[in-house]
Amino acid sequence: MNKKESVIEKFGKEYTVDLDTLHMGIHHLLGDAVAKRFIGHKACLDACLGAGLMTIALAKYVDTVIGVDVDPAHLEQAKQNVKIASIEHRTNLIQGDIMDVLKMIQPIDSAFLDPDWARVGDNKENHVLSLSQMVPPADLLLEEVFKKTRNVCLRLPKTFDLRLLDGLPQHETESIFLDGKLKFYCVYFGDLIHTEGKSELNA
């Protein structure tokens, strides 16, 4: 399968990606299923948006998506992709460090957080083992985002030790499967919680 075919199969359209954002992006069926949790929200933050594929999924269900990424190349891909999806008018894409951008963005009532799990300078399949090792540190990111909204989804790698979440506020941890294979976890807080404890999503 060539790159074009891989992009269409994973994301549903011929969106603009590079090898990193192709690898890190969420399959469109899974992204849509997660995004449905955000129905009824007005302004959703998509932190560490990559090529903007989750922004596109979220924009189906919320009024406005504020997408932030520190990498200008990622942001350029996201800008092209929201045009392809015809949702430019419902997005605000910002290049910068999310920890800095959080101090000046407009009010939000929900957030999707997708920090980088890869070990710095390592293969993308080798994931860090704690929230504090992610980029940006997911524990600090959660702390700052909680000052804006309690309605948060944090995406984590399938290799993550869920026992490390025990000290966090009340949450639901959803195991996300595609074709019977565990792909990642989503940890939901606030009114994004559908059931206490653990749940599963199969697509």
Beta strands, then each sheet from edge to edge (+ up, - down):
strand 1: 43-47
strand 2: 64-69
strand 3: 91-95
strand 4: 110-113
strand 5: 152-157
strand 6: 172-178
strand 7: 181-188
strand 8: 197-202
sheet 1: 3+ 2+ 1+ 4+ 5+ 7- 6+ 8+
end
